[in-house]
Amino acid sequence: MESKVNDGGAKGSILIIVLWSLFFLAMLAVAVNSYVWPRLEVSSRLLGKAKMRYIASAGIRRAILEIKNDSTETYDSLHDTWSDNDEAFKEVPFGGGTFSAVRITPADKSKPEYGLTDEESKININKAPASVLQNLLKQEAGVADDDASAIADSILDWRDSDDALHKDGHESDYYEGLNEHYECKNGDFESLEELLLVYGMTRDIFDKIQDIITIYGEGSVNVNTAGLRVLMAIGLDKGSAEKIMAFREKENTAEDGDTPDNIFTDASSIAEVLNDEGESSGEDADAASIARAATMLSVKSDNFRGDIAASLSQGGISEKITFIYDRSKGLVKYWREE
């Protein structure tokens, strides 16, 4: 009888040991899981991020290839394949995901356009004269005449290489007197945001002009790609600027392989082309308006912006890379990942 009791006690002890062992193993599993799982999740996200960067980089290579393969050597326009090309830039499958290049367009566009943006369709703040900067500030931000003159001259003082004051400008004496003082740069702007350091430039003004200014290019504006706001800021009156836009937007009737007949191929003959096409009234006002802006106009560009968005097929992770490519130098001048 005693033997049976002892045997039952031994079995009970073994059961307790087993239960405790299972408990400790379960706790160990929970601890290991809590330690390992977050690291696996981080590793997975890092791997996904790497894939996204790989896919987005492929989109950039495709964009650069489209620029290099541009067959129009003497002019650039929004009809070129780098600008409007769904096949090359809209949700292109690659490496387990897709990439797209969405062209930055005015806010009134009803749908996105897939392609690149011509940086030389904008006003170069490193090159633009005071008159153009004043027009820009008054037209886009509603800045009063005196304030526009002071900001424009201060931009010239910021970017020039000397300490001589322009009429309404500001040099280091002003900036060094601020609570958070600094020197006037006396050199080119290296980013658009650098404008916020210039006398009179507020965030509100900057936000209203930043989409039509640039620091890239030689200073001329491509008449084939510039929008109405830019054309007016460089000196064209509204009527002449609208006629240029109307000419560009008319239906192309040229034969395949021929130069499209809704593109300007020579900046010096804009008024003549508009008159021949019936877009100009032939009045002296149109010719005078175009003549005022002639030194700022061109028909060819070399600096292009791409906004490449990439995503994995299974979703959940996305990547965006913004870049600026200089075709004349074969160089990516700007690169930002988001």
Order of alpha helices (4+ residues) and beta strands (2+ residues): alpha-alpha-beta-beta-beta-beta-beta-alpha-alpha-alpha-alpha-beta-beta-alpha-alpha-alpha-alpha-beta-beta-beta-beta
